[in-house]
Amino acid sequence: MYPTQQVKTEPINNFAKVMQAGPLNQVVDEQGLKPRINIDHDKVKNGLGQLVLTVVKLLHELLERQAIRRIDSGYLSEEEIERLGLTLMLQAQEIERMRKEFGLNEEDLNLDLGPLGKIL
């Protein structure tokens, strides 16, 4: 069996202190101060709006793809195709309106999932 060697790094030690300290209100930094969380109301609102709109836009694109498959299959009547197209168009307009209301760019709705790539 190989001898074990313990490696200590500063970030891991800090993490260990936080985990051993218990509840957040008992943790103090080097100056003896409790950490504070600064939450900007507008950033939280826009962040949540961005997340929700990204999911809604993703679902919209999935619905569009499913609609195209159903149209190509030939199972829909002309009236059903017209209603489906109108519904998807109105949905896209509402997504666009909400995107502008939150002050988001089109690229803001295309979240990067790292190794999985962009969401849209």
Secondary structure, DSSP 8 states (H G I E B T S, - for coil): ---------HHHHHHHHHHHH-SGGG---TTS--------HHHHHHHHHHHHHHHHHHHHHHHHHHHHHHHHHT-S-HHHHHHHHHHHHHHHHHHHHHHHHTT--GGGGS-B-GGG-B--
